[in-house]
């Protein structure tokens, strides 16, 4: 069974684990996501050049997921899965830049309804705009506020050094690396809520290490022998890691680290043409259904509850929504949207060997279905092109076992086909909104003269309006 949690009634995790009243002890929640950081790009995975002391410290103090999966092999779709607990196609986010369907119920909305202060900082990419990140209008019908965020300092897509961003609709020029800017702004929001004795839900979605790669000279130290784009790319991760240290240190200074959940992951697999490899020994890269396209670094830190350890239990970004809801005691009923993820609170204090529900993926007419160590790879959904792999024996997905495990292969195929039809039914009920490039959106026309000398925008502004549908994902 892919997921038996459609109408799950959650019992508060604390009642089960600690016998404490959750309403009197609401944890603070911080979700952090990088942009195109591959599974192999951390120090704790023994990268040959990259040092990530702050991510390493977080991994040593929390639960390190060695099999953590992005909801899709691409940015916007995975972001939709984080906020909803659902496969991206169910939410209308079929590819990068598609807007999140307005009928979706987000994690921010759920938490806001029970008293959390909610904030989004960084890359949004769920409002139907493509191209390098530009600030979001305050009355944009798909802005973060529409989906439950009280405070948002956001941009439509990736952003780099000295970004221009939107502070609840006000366009502001910031100074510093993308990581530095959004972490500092998030900490202002956190500090304000701590002073008001209010629990907070903070989403920090970084623009690094997405191209165009740009990093400071200091952050490129140690990468001198790499090609230019690899030097800049790895320098961006160094800057991000430093900002993780700033965040964790401030949380400790504020005296709230013990009951603050920090959940880190990347939005999709690593990039090709970067050296050393971004995905370790895994097969494939971003935009593929291979492990290198889906598996990403993942850590959750919650000192009050989670004891440091490593787990190989498979977890995905679709699990974040139901897990957080169970932690804070929010119940789902028969009117709730179908969830493709499951709560994973059971692994916080125990080490189950087997996941009961399968993890489904669907993106761009391709898909996958993970049942613990067995993985169905769907190369073409319409034409039913499938392969089957045993990851415990074949981590590089080199030996298709579909012809020697025919019964298992047929069962996995049938389950994926049945699940896929439920997604098709959901899609048939929605109005699909296609994304556009901001260069083709007349609302941004008054800003083009001002932005023409910004290197991330200049080549788009200098050309005649023409939508680049598959750039900047």
Number of C-alpha atoms within 10 A of each C-alpha: 12 20 16 15 17 17 15 17 14 19 16 21 20 20 13 10 13 10 10 13 13 16 13 7 12 19 23 22 21 21 18 22 23 24 25 28 27 30 31 24 25 25 16 18 15 12 16 11 13 20 19 22 17 22 22 18 14 22 21 17 18 24 24 23 22 19 20 23 31 28 34 37 32 24 31 29 32 28 29 32 29 25 21 28 30 29 29 27 24 28 26 25 30 24 22 25 29 24 27 30 21 15 11 18 17 21 23 25 19 17 22 18 11 12 13 22 22 25 24 28 28 29 31 32 31 26 25 23 27 28 25 21 26 25 24 28 21 17 11 13 14 21 26 26 21 14 21 21 24 17 18 26 27 31 28 26 30 29 29 25 21 15 22 21 28 22 19 21 18 12 18 13 10 14 12 13 22 28 28 22 22 26 22 15 18 24 16 12 20 25 16 13 16 17 9 9 9 14 21 25 22 26 26 24 28 29 27 32 30 23 21 16 19 24 22 15 10 10 18 22 13 14 18 10 9 15 12 14 16 20 23 23 26 31 26 28 26 27 22 25 21 18 21 23 17 17 19 16 14 16 18 13 10 13 12 14 20 15 17 22 23 22 20 22 26 29 33 34 35 31 23 15 11 17 15 17 20 25 26 17 13 20 16 20 26 26 20 21 26 22 26 29 28 31 33 28 29 25 22 23 26 23 17 12 16 18 16 19 14 16 19 16 18 21 26 28 27 31 24 22 23 27 20 22 20 21 20 21 21 17 15 19 12 10 8 13 17 22 22 28 31 29 21 19 18 13 14 20 13 11 13 13 12 12 16 14 17 24 26 26 28 24 22 15 13 18 23 26 23 23 20 21 17 20 23 25 25 24 18 13 19 9 9 13 12 20 19 27 23 21 17 11 11 13 15 17 21 11 14 16 17 17 11 10 12 12 11 16 20 14 11 25 22 12 15 24 13 12 18 17 11 13 18 12 11 14 15 11 9 14 10 16 14 15 19 19 21 24 23 18 12 10 10 14 13 9 11 16 11 9 15 15 13 14 10 21 17 14 11 21 20 13 9 9 14 12 17 15 16 12 12 18 21
